[in-house]
């Protein structure tokens, strides 16, 4: 089940970008493991220094769509590899990152989230 969550590093960076939703898990600073509970309020996690919420990947993709207008696209290929790219619009004109190819869908999701974080930080720096 842990592969449905962002990594610790991705979670930390998403929070820096303004993510504030409730999550089903959090990373425990004492042991570095993910703890899965139900509806953990952010305020409770802040009591324990170093513990951070662990968003689901689908929460991250929704966050990037709604807050930054960045859309993840995934495609499968006949050779069982996966392509991914990120799409956004500037004055109605579609923009895409290059297409990246990886061996598994899970790797495509993780790599895409890393790139979404970079693009969102760049958008913040443009403001």
C-alpha positions as CSV (number, residue, x, y, z in Angstrom):
1,X,0.0,0.0,0.0
2,X,2.9,2.3,0.7
3,X,3.6,2.7,-3.1
4,X,0.4,4.8,-3.3
5,X,2.0,7.5,-1.3
6,X,4.5,10.1,-2.2
7,X,8.1,9.6,-0.9
8,X,9.2,11.5,2.2
9,X,11.1,14.0,0.0
10,X,8.2,14.5,-2.4
11,X,5.8,15.0,0.6
12,X,8.1,17.6,2.1
13,X,8.4,19.5,-1.2
14,X,4.6,19.4,-1.8
15,X,4.0,20.9,1.6
16,X,6.5,23.7,0.8
17,X,4.4,24.4,-2.4
18,X,1.3,24.8,-0.2
19,X,-0.3,21.4,0.0
20,X,-2.5,21.4,3.2
21,X,-5.1,18.6,2.7
22,X,-5.8,15.8,5.2
23,X,-4.0,12.6,4.5
24,X,-4.3,8.9,5.5
25,X,-0.6,8.6,6.3
26,X,2.4,10.4,7.7
27,X,6.1,9.9,7.8
28,X,7.4,9.3,11.3
29,X,10.6,11.2,12.0
30,X,11.7,8.8,14.7
31,X,11.9,5.7,12.4
32,X,11.4,7.2,8.9
33,X,8.6,4.8,8.2
34,X,5.2,5.7,6.9
35,X,2.3,5.3,9.3
36,X,-1.1,4.8,7.8
37,X,-4.1,6.1,9.9
38,X,-7.4,7.5,9.0
39,X,-7.8,11.3,8.4
40,X,-4.8,12.6,10.3
41,X,-5.3,16.3,10.9
42,X,-2.2,18.4,10.0
43,X,-2.3,20.0,13.4
44,X,-1.7,16.7,15.2
45,X,1.3,15.9,13.0
46,X,2.9,19.3,13.6
47,X,3.1,18.4,17.3
48,X,5.7,15.8,16.5
49,X,8.8,17.6,15.1
50,X,9.9,16.2,11.8
51,X,6.8,14.1,11.2
52,X,5.0,15.2,8.0
53,X,1.9,14.2,6.2
54,X,2.2,11.6,3.4
55,X,-0.2,12.5,0.5
56,X,-1.5,9.9,-1.9
57,X,-0.2,10.3,-5.4
58,X,-3.7,11.0,-6.7
59,X,-3.9,13.9,-4.2
60,X,-0.6,15.3,-5.5
61,X,-1.8,15.1,-9.2
62,X,-5.1,16.9,-8.2
63,X,-3.1,19.5,-6.3
64,X,-0.9,20.3,-9.3
65,X,-4.0,20.5,-11.6
66,X,-6.0,22.8,-9.4
67,X,-3.3,25.0,-8.0
68,X,-0.8,25.2,-10.9
69,X,-2.7,24.1,-14.0
70,X,-0.2,21.3,-14.6
71,X,-1.6,18.0,-16.0
72,X,0.1,14.6,-15.9
73,X,-0.3,12.4,-18.9
74,X,0.6,8.7,-19.1
75,X,0.7,6.3,-22.0
76,X,1.5,2.6,-22.3
77,X,3.5,1.2,-25.2
78,X,3.3,-2.2,-26.9
79,X,6.7,-3.2,-25.3
80,X,5.2,-2.8,-21.8
81,X,7.0,0.5,-21.1
82,X,5.3,3.7,-20.2
83,X,5.6,7.3,-21.5
84,X,4.7,10.3,-19.5
85,X,4.7,14.1,-20.0
86,X,3.2,17.2,-18.3
87,X,0.9,19.5,-20.1
88,X,-0.2,23.1,-19.3
89,X,-1.7,26.0,-21.3
90,X,-0.4,29.5,-21.8
91,X,-2.9,31.9,-23.3
92,X,-4.8,28.9,-24.7
93,X,-1.8,27.4,-26.3
94,X,-0.9,23.9,-25.2
95,X,2.6,23.3,-23.9
96,X,4.2,19.9,-23.1
97,X,7.4,18.7,-21.6
98,X,9.3,16.1,-23.6
99,X,7.9,12.6,-23.4
100,X,9.9,10.4,-20.9
101,X,10.0,6.6,-21.2
102,X,10.3,4.3,-18.1
103,X,9.9,0.6,-17.4
104,X,7.0,0.7,-14.9
105,X,3.9,2.8,-14.4
106,X,4.9,3.4,-10.7
107,X,8.2,4.8,-11.9
108,X,6.4,7.0,-14.4
109,X,4.2,8.4,-11.6
110,X,7.1,9.1,-9.3
111,X,9.3,10.7,-12.0
112,X,6.3,12.8,-13.1
113,X,5.7,14.0,-9.6
114,X,9.4,15.0,-9.3
115,X,9.1,17.0,-12.5
116,X,5.7,18.6,-11.4
117,X,7.5,19.8,-8.3
118,X,10.2,21.5,-10.3
119,X,7.7,23.1,-12.7
120,X,5.5,24.4,-9.8
121,X,8.6,25.9,-8.1
122,X,9.5,27.6,-11.3
123,X,6.0,29.0,-11.6
124,X,6.3,30.3,-8.1
125,X,9.6,32.0,-8.9
126,X,8.1,33.8,-11.9
127,X,5.5,35.5,-9.6
